[in-house]
Amino acid sequence: ERRDGLHDMVVGLIHWSQFEIPDISISDITIPTRTFPLGILPTASDLKSMASELISNLQKLGNRIPKEYFELISKDSELLSFSPEMLFKNLQVQTESNWQKSCCESEGFSSQHDESPVLDGFGKGTHFIIMPCDETLALDVKPNDKSTTELQKILVGFSNSLSDNQEAVLTTKFRLHQGNADPQELIEAGFFNKLDAANGDHFVEGEFDEFGQFKGFVTVYRGEPQQHIINWNESFGHKTRCGPFKIQFTYLQGDNSESLVSPETYVEIKNKLHMYGGLYLYKDGIRVLPYGKQEFDFLRFEEKRTKNAGSAFFSHRLM
């Protein structure tokens, strides 16, 4: 929403294969757009018109478009039979149904006083409608030997729900719809919560300044927090490229016999660590993913443990 209020809805149609064509630049690509006033959603005929415009623009580029790319985009455009208007209407019906179900199941939750969420395509925000789904998506939602999925490992922890110092900026859900069955929530359940974060063996909380100096508290075996100030001797008076940042994590001993956590809680948290353990990075409460999945040990904890078994304590998989 802009300062002067909501504007008309702008809809664009993109075929990603256009960006793979080697002999044209991005300035040669025309993306068909349409503008719709408040209360109006694009229909199937609107998208057909946009698809025709897309093909017409490619034809104007002549021989610069390889035959295989032109045939691929043309075929996909002919197969495009989709109505955002119908999609959002159906989504709103499903949203209201789920909301009413939540009202009935939750204590202190009143549908009369709490307005149901609106997912009808109107108002603020941006919607991405991607079709068809990549064939690998079926593999990404298939549980592996750790009872999790590749997609879950990417999507869990999208917003910072573990910090005691701030409210989560958003709540994320990823629902898998298959036929007429009830949608399956893939990422909401099973991830770490604040109770898990409070049930570890060791705790580290503090911040690094722009010169890499750490100031904070370290709690060992659930004892009294001890304040620590640790200088980074390799800064040589220069500021770090990443700038200041805060750090907070809970650590669990690798063996139950070495832990002060109750056996039942230990097993529960250890199972979650087995699926999702690792160091998560957040900026403004939103997870930053420049390093791939969370099992990628970008700070090389395990490498340091291997080379310095006597002094390197932390394991990437147990935090």
Protein Blocks (a to p, Z undefined) as FASTA:
>chain_A
ZZkopaddddddddfklmmpmkbcfklpccddddddehiacdfklmmmmmmmmmmmmmmn
mmmlcfklmmmmmmmmmmpccdfklmmmmmmmmmmmmmmmmmmmpghiafklmccdddeh
paedjddddddddfklmmmmpccfkopafklmmmgokbcckbfkbccfbdcdddddehjb
ccddfklgopacfklmmmcfbdcdddddfkopacddddeehiacdddddddfklnopacf
klpaddddddddfbfklpcbdfklmmmmmmmmmmmgccdddeehiacdfkopfklcfkom
mmmmmmmmmlmmbdfklZZ
